[in-house]
Amino acid sequence: MREQTIDLIQRYYAAFNAGDMAAFLALLTDDVAHDINQGRRETGKDAFATFMQHMNRCYREQLVDFTIMANDAGDRAAAEFTVLGEYLVTDEGLPPATGQRYRLPAGAFFDVRDGKVARISNYYNLPDWIAQVGG
């Protein structure tokens, strides 16, 4: 099960990097829990899709330099990676966007159920990001 979960997480990030939101969202359970970095938990695929629409409007990102791990049961996973991004449109409560580029280490934790992502919790250093975009 561990290898299947690692493959799932690789496909999840491949779809993200390709901008293939249909494939990306197809890898989630309908009741997916999404823990937003330094924010609230949202539940459900529709809420996640809305979040991603917002993110794709404000940011252009590619994720690189992955390390993906999973437990033997395949129901938990973690990923560490680097975000290469461009800040496109000002996000509410954050510094003004002027196309600033950033490079940010990040991580994510996953619960997996029935071959799909049931929870994703993303973590990165927001003060570092703000410093990079000139906040």
Phi and psi in radians as a Rosetta constraint file:
Dihedral C 1 N 2 CA 2 C 2 CIRCULARHARMONIC -1.006 0.35
Dihedral N 2 CA 2 C 2 N 3 CIRCULARHARMONIC -0.814 0.35
Dihedral C 2 N 3 CA 3 C 3 CIRCULARHARMONIC -1.134 0.35
Dihedral N 3 CA 3 C 3 N 4 CIRCULARHARMONIC -0.655 0.35
Dihedral C 3 N 4 CA 4 C 4 CIRCULARHARMONIC -1.128 0.35
Dihedral N 4 CA 4 C 4 N 5 CIRCULARHARMONIC -0.662 0.35
Dihedral C 4 N 5 CA 5 C 5 CIRCULARHARMONIC -1.211 0.35
Dihedral N 5 CA 5 C 5 N 6 CIRCULARHARMONIC -0.731 0.35
Dihedral C 5 N 6 CA 6 C 6 CIRCULARHARMONIC -1.056 0.35
Dihedral N 6 CA 6 C 6 N 7 CIRCULARHARMONIC -0.741 0.35
Dihedral C 6 N 7 CA 7 C 7 CIRCULARHARMONIC -1.069 0.35
Dihedral N 7 CA 7 C 7 N 8 CIRCULARHARMONIC -0.739 0.35
Dihedral C 7 N 8 CA 8 C 8 CIRCULARHARMONIC -1.022 0.35
Dihedral N 8 CA 8 C 8 N 9 CIRCULARHARMONIC -0.813 0.35
Dihedral C 8 N 9 CA 9 C 9 CIRCULARHARMONIC -1.180 0.35
Dihedral N 9 CA 9 C 9 N 10 CIRCULARHARMONIC -0.647 0.35
Dihedral C 9 N 10 CA 10 C 10 CIRCULARHARMONIC -1.091 0.35
Dihedral N 10 CA 10 C 10 N 11 CIRCULARHARMONIC -0.738 0.35
Dihedral C 10 N 11 CA 11 C 11 CIRCULARHARMONIC -1.160 0.35
Dihedral N 11 CA 11 C 11 N 12 CIRCULARHARMONIC -0.660 0.35
Dihedral C 11 N 12 CA 12 C 12 CIRCULARHARMONIC -0.999 0.35
Dihedral N 12 CA 12 C 12 N 13 CIRCULARHARMONIC -0.880 0.35
Dihedral C 12 N 13 CA 13 C 13 CIRCULARHARMONIC -1.291 0.35
Dihedral N 13 CA 13 C 13 N 14 CIRCULARHARMONIC -0.550 0.35
Dihedral C 13 N 14 CA 14 C 14 CIRCULARHARMONIC -1.105 0.35
Dihedral N 14 CA 14 C 14 N 15 CIRCULARHARMONIC -0.740 0.35
Dihedral C 14 N 15 CA 15 C 15 CIRCULARHARMONIC -1.134 0.35
Dihedral N 15 CA 15 C 15 N 16 CIRCULARHARMONIC -0.714 0.35
Dihedral C 15 N 16 CA 16 C 16 CIRCULARHARMONIC -1.023 0.35
Dihedral N 16 CA 16 C 16 N 17 CIRCULARHARMONIC -0.910 0.35
Dihedral C 16 N 17 CA 17 C 17 CIRCULARHARMONIC -1.104 0.35
Dihedral N 17 CA 17 C 17 N 18 CIRCULARHARMONIC -0.525 0.35
Dihedral C 17 N 18 CA 18 C 18 CIRCULARHARMONIC -1.410 0.35
Dihedral N 18 CA 18 C 18 N 19 CIRCULARHARMONIC -0.158 0.35
Dihedral C 18 N 19 CA 19 C 19 CIRCULARHARMONIC 1.231 0.35
Dihedral N 19 CA 19 C 19 N 20 CIRCULARHARMONIC 0.366 0.35
Dihedral C 19 N 20 CA 20 C 20 CIRCULARHARMONIC -1.589 0.35
Dihedral N 20 CA 20 C 20 N 21 CIRCULARHARMONIC 1.444 0.35
Dihedral C 20 N 21 CA 21 C 21 CIRCULARHARMONIC -1.148 0.35
Dihedral N 21 CA 21 C 21 N 22 CIRCULARHARMONIC -0.538 0.35
Dihedral C 21 N 22 CA 22 C 22 CIRCULARHARMONIC -1.117 0.35
Dihedral N 22 CA 22 C 22 N 23 CIRCULARHARMONIC -0.832 0.35
Dihedral C 22 N 23 CA 23 C 23 CIRCULARHARMONIC -1.156 0.35
Dihedral N 23 CA 23 C 23 N 24 CIRCULARHARMONIC -0.701 0.35
Dihedral C 23 N 24 CA 24 C 24 CIRCULARHARMONIC -1.036 0.35
Dihedral N 24 CA 24 C 24 N 25 CIRCULARHARMONIC -0.902 0.35
Dihedral C 24 N 25 CA 25 C 25 CIRCULARHARMONIC -1.211 0.35
Dihedral N 25 CA 25 C 25 N 26 CIRCULARHARMONIC -0.476 0.35
Dihedral C 25 N 26 CA 26 C 26 CIRCULARHARMONIC -1.157 0.35
Dihedral N 26 CA 26 C 26 N 27 CIRCULARHARMONIC -0.319 0.35
Dihedral C 26 N 27 CA 27 C 27 CIRCULARHARMONIC -1.517 0.35
Dihedral N 27 CA 27 C 27 N 28 CIRCULARHARMONIC 0.046 0.35
Dihedral C 27 N 28 CA 28 C 28 CIRCULARHARMONIC -1.834 0.35
Dihedral N 28 CA 28 C 28 N 29 CIRCULARHARMONIC 2.600 0.35
Dihedral C 28 N 29 CA 29 C 29 CIRCULARHARMONIC -1.250 0.35
Dihedral N 29 CA 29 C 29 N 30 CIRCULARHARMONIC 2.745 0.35
Dihedral C 29 N 30 CA 30 C 30 CIRCULARHARMONIC -1.080 0.35
Dihedral N 30 CA 30 C 30 N 31 CIRCULARHARMONIC -0.510 0.35
Dihedral C 30 N 31 CA 31 C 31 CIRCULARHARMONIC -1.817 0.35
Dihedral N 31 CA 31 C 31 N 32 CIRCULARHARMONIC 0.487 0.35
Dihedral C 31 N 32 CA 32 C 32 CIRCULARHARMONIC -0.897 0.35
Dihedral N 32 CA 32 C 32 N 33 CIRCULARHARMONIC 2.408 0.35
Dihedral C 32 N 33 CA 33 C 33 CIRCULARHARMONIC -1.743 0.35
Dihedral N 33 CA 33 C 33 N 34 CIRCULARHARMONIC 2.278 0.35
Dihedral C 33 N 34 CA 34 C 34 CIRCULARHARMONIC -2.149 0.35
Dihedral N 34 CA 34 C 34 N 35 CIRCULARHARMONIC 1.955 0.35
Dihedral C 34 N 35 CA 35 C 35 CIRCULARHARMONIC -1.618 0.35
Dihedral N 35 CA 35 C 35 N 36 CIRCULARHARMONIC 1.902 0.35
Dihedral C 35 N 36 CA 36 C 36 CIRCULARHARMONIC -1.356 0.35
Dihedral N 36 CA 36 C 36 N 37 CIRCULARHARMONIC 2.386 0.35
Dihedral C 36 N 37 CA 37 C 37 CIRCULARHARMONIC -0.868 0.35
Dihedral N 37 CA 37 C 37 N 38 CIRCULARHARMONIC 2.196 0.35
Dihedral C 37 N 38 CA 38 C 38 CIRCULARHARMONIC 0.914 0.35
Dihedral N 38 CA 38 C 38 N 39 CIRCULARHARMONIC 0.562 0.35
Dihedral C 38 N 39 CA 39 C 39 CIRCULARHARMONIC -2.487 0.35
Dihedral N 39 CA 39 C 39 N 40 CIRCULARHARMONIC -2.655 0.35
Dihedral C 39 N 40 CA 40 C 40 CIRCULARHARMONIC -1.605 0.35
Dihedral N 40 CA 40 C 40 N 41 CIRCULARHARMONIC 3.026 0.35
Dihedral C 40 N 41 CA 41 C 41 CIRCULARHARMONIC -1.732 0.35
Dihedral N 41 CA 41 C 41 N 42 CIRCULARHARMONIC 2.292 0.35
Dihedral C 41 N 42 CA 42 C 42 CIRCULARHARMONIC -1.952 0.35
Dihedral N 42 CA 42 C 42 N 43 CIRCULARHARMONIC 2.602 0.35
Dihedral C 42 N 43 CA 43 C 43 CIRCULARHARMONIC -2.203 0.35
Dihedral N 43 CA 43 C 43 N 44 CIRCULARHARMONIC 2.358 0.35
Dihedral C 43 N 44 CA 44 C 44 CIRCULARHARMONIC 1.892 0.35
Dihedral N 44 CA 44 C 44 N 45 CIRCULARHARMONIC 2.565 0.35
Dihedral C 44 N 45 CA 45 C 45 CIRCULARHARMONIC -1.112 0.35
Dihedral N 45 CA 45 C 45 N 46 CIRCULARHARMONIC -0.627 0.35
Dihedral C 45 N 46 CA 46 C 46 CIRCULARHARMONIC -1.111 0.35
Dihedral N 46 CA 46 C 46 N 47 CIRCULARHARMONIC -0.747 0.35
Dihedral C 46 N 47 CA 47 C 47 CIRCULARHARMONIC -1.110 0.35
Dihedral N 47 CA 47 C 47 N 48 CIRCULARHARMONIC -0.683 0.35
Dihedral C 47 N 48 CA 48 C 48 CIRCULARHARMONIC -1.154 0.35
Dihedral N 48 CA 48 C 48 N 49 CIRCULARHARMONIC -0.720 0.35
Dihedral C 48 N 49 CA 49 C 49 CIRCULARHARMONIC -1.081 0.35
Dihedral N 49 CA 49 C 49 N 50 CIRCULARHARMONIC -0.731 0.35
Dihedral C 49 N 50 CA 50 C 50 CIRCULARHARMONIC -1.107 0.35
Dihedral N 50 CA 50 C 50 N 51 CIRCULARHARMONIC -0.743 0.35
Dihedral C 50 N 51 CA 51 C 51 CIRCULARHARMONIC -1.033 0.35
Dihedral N 51 CA 51 C 51 N 52 CIRCULARHARMONIC -0.792 0.35
Dihedral C 51 N 52 CA 52 C 52 CIRCULARHARMONIC -1.164 0.35
Dihedral N 52 CA 52 C 52 N 53 CIRCULARHARMONIC -0.617 0.35
Dihedral C 52 N 53 CA 53 C 53 CIRCULARHARMONIC -1.054 0.35
Dihedral N 53 CA 53 C 53 N 54 CIRCULARHARMONIC -0.764 0.35
Dihedral C 53 N 54 CA 54 C 54 CIRCULARHARMONIC -1.093 0.35
Dihedral N 54 CA 54 C 54 N 55 CIRCULARHARMONIC -0.845 0.35
Dihedral C 54 N 55 CA 55 C 55 CIRCULARHARMONIC -1.070 0.35
Dihedral N 55 CA 55 C 55 N 56 CIRCULARHARMONIC -0.761 0.35
Dihedral C 55 N 56 CA 56 C 56 CIRCULARHARMONIC -1.185 0.35
Dihedral N 56 CA 56 C 56 N 57 CIRCULARHARMONIC -0.420 0.35
Dihedral C 56 N 57 CA 57 C 57 CIRCULARHARMONIC -1.323 0.35
Dihedral N 57 CA 57 C 57 N 58 CIRCULARHARMONIC -0.694 0.35
Dihedral C 57 N 58 CA 58 C 58 CIRCULARHARMONIC -1.556 0.35
Dihedral N 58 CA 58 C 58 N 59 CIRCULARHARMONIC -0.448 0.35
Dihedral C 58 N 59 CA 59 C 59 CIRCULARHARMONIC -2.395 0.35
Dihedral N 59 CA 59 C 59 N 60 CIRCULARHARMONIC 2.585 0.35
Dihedral C 59 N 60 CA 60 C 60 CIRCULARHARMONIC -2.064 0.35
Dihedral N 60 CA 60 C 60 N 61 CIRCULARHARMONIC 2.062 0.35
Dihedral C 60 N 61 CA 61 C 61 CIRCULARHARMONIC -2.332 0.35
Dihedral N 61 CA 61 C 61 N 62 CIRCULARHARMONIC 2.560 0.35
Dihedral C 61 N 62 CA 62 C 62 CIRCULARHARMONIC -2.208 0.35
Dihedral N 62 CA 62 C 62 N 63 CIRCULARHARMONIC 2.436 0.35
Dihedral C 62 N 63 CA 63 C 63 CIRCULARHARMONIC -1.897 0.35
Dihedral N 63 CA 63 C 63 N 64 CIRCULARHARMONIC 2.296 0.35
Dihedral C 63 N 64 CA 64 C 64 CIRCULARHARMONIC -2.399 0.35
Dihedral N 64 CA 64 C 64 N 65 CIRCULARHARMONIC 3.051 0.35
Dihedral C 64 N 65 CA 65 C 65 CIRCULARHARMONIC 0.990 0.35
Dihedral N 65 CA 65 C 65 N 66 CIRCULARHARMONIC 0.971 0.35
Dihedral C 65 N 66 CA 66 C 66 CIRCULARHARMONIC -1.409 0.35
Dihedral N 66 CA 66 C 66 N 67 CIRCULARHARMONIC 2.501 0.35
Dihedral C 66 N 67 CA 67 C 67 CIRCULARHARMONIC -2.220 0.35
Dihedral N 67 CA 67 C 67 N 68 CIRCULARHARMONIC 2.140 0.35
Dihedral C 67 N 68 CA 68 C 68 CIRCULARHARMONIC -2.125 0.35
Dihedral N 68 CA 68 C 68 N 69 CIRCULARHARMONIC 2.309 0.35
Dihedral C 68 N 69 CA 69 C 69 CIRCULARHARMONIC -2.266 0.35
Dihedral N 69 CA 69 C 69 N 70 CIRCULARHARMONIC 2.641 0.35
Dihedral C 69 N 70 CA 70 C 70 CIRCULARHARMONIC -2.529 0.35
Dihedral N 70 CA 70 C 70 N 71 CIRCULARHARMONIC 2.690 0.35
Dihedral C 70 N 71 CA 71 C 71 CIRCULARHARMONIC -1.364 0.35
Dihedral N 71 CA 71 C 71 N 72 CIRCULARHARMONIC 2.935 0.35
Dihedral C 71 N 72 CA 72 C 72 CIRCULARHARMONIC -1.078 0.35
Dihedral N 72 CA 72 C 72 N 73 CIRCULARHARMONIC -0.598 0.35
Dihedral C 72 N 73 CA 73 C 73 CIRCULARHARMONIC -1.268 0.35
Dihedral N 73 CA 73 C 73 N 74 CIRCULARHARMONIC -0.340 0.35
Dihedral C 73 N 74 CA 74 C 74 CIRCULARHARMONIC 1.366 0.35
Dihedral N 74 CA 74 C 74 N 75 CIRCULARHARMONIC 0.210 0.35
Dihedral C 74 N 75 CA 75 C 75 CIRCULARHARMONIC -1.759 0.35
Dihedral N 75 CA 75 C 75 N 76 CIRCULARHARMONIC -0.033 0.35
Dihedral C 75 N 76 CA 76 C 76 CIRCULARHARMONIC -2.414 0.35
Dihedral N 76 CA 76 C 76 N 77 CIRCULARHARMONIC 2.508 0.35
Dihedral C 76 N 77 CA 77 C 77 CIRCULARHARMONIC -2.589 0.35
Dihedral N 77 CA 77 C 77 N 78 CIRCULARHARMONIC 2.850 0.35
Dihedral C 77 N 78 CA 78 C 78 CIRCULARHARMONIC -2.505 0.35
Dihedral N 78 CA 78 C 78 N 79 CIRCULARHARMONIC 2.627 0.35
Dihedral C 78 N 79 CA 79 C 79 CIRCULARHARMONIC -2.413 0.35
Dihedral N 79 CA 79 C 79 N 80 CIRCULARHARMONIC 2.440 0.35
Dihedral C 79 N 80 CA 80 C 80 CIRCULARHARMONIC -2.102 0.35
Dihedral N 80 CA 80 C 80 N 81 CIRCULARHARMONIC 2.442 0.35
Dihedral C 80 N 81 CA 81 C 81 CIRCULARHARMONIC -2.814 0.35
Dihedral N 81 CA 81 C 81 N 82 CIRCULARHARMONIC 3.073 0.35
Dihedral C 81 N 82 CA 82 C 82 CIRCULARHARMONIC -2.025 0.35
Dihedral N 82 CA 82 C 82 N 83 CIRCULARHARMONIC 2.335 0.35
Dihedral C 82 N 83 CA 83 C 83 CIRCULARHARMONIC -1.680 0.35
Dihedral N 83 CA 83 C 83 N 84 CIRCULARHARMONIC 2.141 0.35
Dihedral C 83 N 84 CA 84 C 84 CIRCULARHARMONIC -1.854 0.35
Dihedral N 84 CA 84 C 84 N 85 CIRCULARHARMONIC 1.987 0.35
Dihedral C 84 N 85 CA 85 C 85 CIRCULARHARMONIC -2.365 0.35
Dihedral N 85 CA 85 C 85 N 86 CIRCULARHARMONIC 2.930 0.35
Dihedral C 85 N 86 CA 86 C 86 CIRCULARHARMONIC -2.355 0.35
Dihedral N 86 CA 86 C 86 N 87 CIRCULARHARMONIC 2.264 0.35
Dihedral C 86 N 87 CA 87 C 87 CIRCULARHARMONIC -1.563 0.35
Dihedral N 87 CA 87 C 87 N 88 CIRCULARHARMONIC 1.895 0.35
Dihedral C 87 N 88 CA 88 C 88 CIRCULARHARMONIC -1.655 0.35
Dihedral N 88 CA 88 C 88 N 89 CIRCULARHARMONIC -0.809 0.35
Dihedral C 88 N 89 CA 89 C 89 CIRCULARHARMONIC -2.324 0.35
Dihedral N 89 CA 89 C 89 N 90 CIRCULARHARMONIC 2.342 0.35
Dihedral C 89 N 90 CA 90 C 90 CIRCULARHARMONIC -0.976 0.35
Dihedral N 90 CA 90 C 90 N 91 CIRCULARHARMONIC 2.227 0.35
Dihedral C 90 N 91 CA 91 C 91 CIRCULARHARMONIC -1.659 0.35
Dihedral N 91 CA 91 C 91 N 92 CIRCULARHARMONIC 2.385 0.35
Dihedral C 91 N 92 CA 92 C 92 CIRCULARHARMONIC -0.907 0.35
Dihedral N 92 CA 92 C 92 N 93 CIRCULARHARMONIC 2.259 0.35
Dihedral C 92 N 93 CA 93 C 93 CIRCULARHARMONIC 1.427 0.35
Dihedral N 93 CA 93 C 93 N 94 CIRCULARHARMONIC 0.060 0.35
Dihedral C 93 N 94 CA 94 C 94 CIRCULARHARMONIC -2.057 0.35
Dihedral N 94 CA 94 C 94 N 95 CIRCULARHARMONIC 2.935 0.35
Dihedral C 94 N 95 CA 95 C 95 CIRCULARHARMONIC -1.023 0.35
Dihedral N 95 CA 95 C 95 N 96 CIRCULARHARMONIC 2.756 0.35
Dihedral C 95 N 96 CA 96 C 96 CIRCULARHARMONIC -1.082 0.35
Dihedral N 96 CA 96 C 96 N 97 CIRCULARHARMONIC 2.472 0.35
Dihedral C 96 N 97 CA 97 C 97 CIRCULARHARMONIC -1.562 0.35
Dihedral N 97 CA 97 C 97 N 98 CIRCULARHARMONIC 2.311 0.35
Dihedral C 97 N 98 CA 98 C 98 CIRCULARHARMONIC -2.400 0.35
Dihedral N 98 CA 98 C 98 N 99 CIRCULARHARMONIC 0.487 0.35
Dihedral C 98 N 99 CA 99 C 99 CIRCULARHARMONIC 1.453 0.35
Dihedral N 99 CA 99 C 99 N 100 CIRCULARHARMONIC 0.311 0.35
Dihedral C 99 N 100 CA 100 C 100 CIRCULARHARMONIC -1.047 0.35
Dihedral N 100 CA 100 C 100 N 101 CIRCULARHARMONIC 2.497 0.35
Dihedral C 100 N 101 CA 101 C 101 CIRCULARHARMONIC -1.759 0.35
Dihedral N 101 CA 101 C 101 N 102 CIRCULARHARMONIC 2.612 0.35
Dihedral C 101 N 102 CA 102 C 102 CIRCULARHARMONIC -2.527 0.35
Dihedral N 102 CA 102 C 102 N 103 CIRCULARHARMONIC 2.755 0.35
Dihedral C 102 N 103 CA 103 C 103 CIRCULARHARMONIC -2.352 0.35
Dihedral N 103 CA 103 C 103 N 104 CIRCULARHARMONIC 2.124 0.35
Dihedral C 103 N 104 CA 104 C 104 CIRCULARHARMONIC -2.466 0.35
Dihedral N 104 CA 104 C 104 N 105 CIRCULARHARMONIC 2.187 0.35
Dihedral C 104 N 105 CA 105 C 105 CIRCULARHARMONIC -1.223 0.35
Dihedral N 105 CA 105 C 105 N 106 CIRCULARHARMONIC 2.506 0.35
Dihedral C 105 N 106 CA 106 C 106 CIRCULARHARMONIC -2.607 0.35
Dihedral N 106 CA 106 C 106 N 107 CIRCULARHARMONIC 2.925 0.35
Dihedral C 106 N 107 CA 107 C 107 CIRCULARHARMONIC -2.590 0.35
Dihedral N 107 CA 107 C 107 N 108 CIRCULARHARMONIC 2.846 0.35
Dihedral C 107 N 108 CA 108 C 108 CIRCULARHARMONIC -2.595 0.35
Dihedral N 108 CA 108 C 108 N 109 CIRCULARHARMONIC 2.593 0.35
Dihedral C 108 N 109 CA 109 C 109 CIRCULARHARMONIC -2.115 0.35
Dihedral N 109 CA 109 C 109 N 110 CIRCULARHARMONIC 2.515 0.35
Dihedral C 109 N 110 CA 110 C 110 CIRCULARHARMONIC -2.276 0.35
Dihedral N 110 CA 110 C 110 N 111 CIRCULARHARMONIC 2.516 0.35
Dihedral C 110 N 111 CA 111 C 111 CIRCULARHARMONIC -1.845 0.35
Dihedral N 111 CA 111 C 111 N 112 CIRCULARHARMONIC 2.471 0.35
Dihedral C 111 N 112 CA 112 C 112 CIRCULARHARMONIC -2.176 0.35
Dihedral N 112 CA 112 C 112 N 113 CIRCULARHARMONIC 2.339 0.35
Dihedral C 112 N 113 CA 113 C 113 CIRCULARHARMONIC -2.449 0.35
Dihedral N 113 CA 113 C 113 N 114 CIRCULARHARMONIC 2.274 0.35
Dihedral C 113 N 114 CA 114 C 114 CIRCULARHARMONIC 0.933 0.35
Dihedral N 114 CA 114 C 114 N 115 CIRCULARHARMONIC 0.675 0.35
Dihedral C 114 N 115 CA 115 C 115 CIRCULARHARMONIC 1.329 0.35
Dihedral N 115 CA 115 C 115 N 116 CIRCULARHARMONIC 0.232 0.35
Dihedral C 115 N 116 CA 116 C 116 CIRCULARHARMONIC -2.301 0.35
Dihedral N 116 CA 116 C 116 N 117 CIRCULARHARMONIC 2.807 0.35
Dihedral C 116 N 117 CA 117 C 117 CIRCULARHARMONIC -1.322 0.35
Dihedral N 117 CA 117 C 117 N 118 CIRCULARHARMONIC 2.121 0.35
Dihedral C 117 N 118 CA 118 C 118 CIRCULARHARMONIC -1.815 0.35
Dihedral N 118 CA 118 C 118 N 119 CIRCULARHARMONIC -0.341 0.35
Dihedral C 118 N 119 CA 119 C 119 CIRCULARHARMONIC -2.639 0.35
Dihedral N 119 CA 119 C 119 N 120 CIRCULARHARMONIC 2.436 0.35
Dihedral C 119 N 120 CA 120 C 120 CIRCULARHARMONIC -2.330 0.35
Dihedral N 120 CA 120 C 120 N 121 CIRCULARHARMONIC 2.259 0.35
Dihedral C 120 N 121 CA 121 C 121 CIRCULARHARMONIC -2.134 0.35
Dihedral N 121 CA 121 C 121 N 122 CIRCULARHARMONIC 2.015 0.35
Dihedral C 121 N 122 CA 122 C 122 CIRCULARHARMONIC -1.754 0.35
Dihedral N 122 CA 122 C 122 N 123 CIRCULARHARMONIC 2.489 0.35
Dihedral C 122 N 123 CA 123 C 123 CIRCULARHARMONIC -2.415 0.35
Dihedral N 123 CA 123 C 123 N 124 CIRCULARHARMONIC 2.326 0.35
Dihedral C 123 N 124 CA 124 C 124 CIRCULARHARMONIC -2.712 0.35
Dihedral N 124 CA 124 C 124 N 125 CIRCULARHARMONIC 2.930 0.35
Dihedral C 124 N 125 CA 125 C 125 CIRCULARHARMONIC -1.555 0.35
Dihedral N 125 CA 125 C 125 N 126 CIRCULARHARMONIC 1.713 0.35
Dihedral C 125 N 126 CA 126 C 126 CIRCULARHARMONIC -1.062 0.35
Dihedral N 126 CA 126 C 126 N 127 CIRCULARHARMONIC -0.747 0.35
Dihedral C 126 N 127 CA 127 C 127 CIRCULARHARMONIC -1.037 0.35
Dihedral N 127 CA 127 C 127 N 128 CIRCULARHARMONIC -0.604 0.35
Dihedral C 127 N 128 CA 128 C 128 CIRCULARHARMONIC -1.125 0.35
Dihedral N 128 CA 128 C 128 N 129 CIRCULARHARMONIC -0.780 0.35
Dihedral C 128 N 129 CA 129 C 129 CIRCULARHARMONIC -1.059 0.35
Dihedral N 129 CA 129 C 129 N 130 CIRCULARHARMONIC -0.813 0.35
Dihedral C 129 N 130 CA 130 C 130 CIRCULARHARMONIC -1.050 0.35
Dihedral N 130 CA 130 C 130 N 131 CIRCULARHARMONIC -0.721 0.35
Dihedral C 130 N 131 CA 131 C 131 CIRCULARHARMONIC -1.099 0.35
Dihedral N 131 CA 131 C 131 N 132 CIRCULARHARMONIC -0.677 0.35
Dihedral C 131 N 132 CA 132 C 132 CIRCULARHARMONIC -1.201 0.35
Dihedral N 132 CA 132 C 132 N 133 CIRCULARHARMONIC -0.577 0.35
Dihedral C 132 N 133 CA 133 C 133 CIRCULARHARMONIC -1.623 0.35
Dihedral N 133 CA 133 C 133 N 134 CIRCULARHARMONIC 0.071 0.35
Dihedral C 133 N 134 CA 134 C 134 CIRCULARHARMONIC 1.565 0.35
Dihedral N 134 CA 134 C 134 N 135 CIRCULARHARMONIC 0.491 0.35
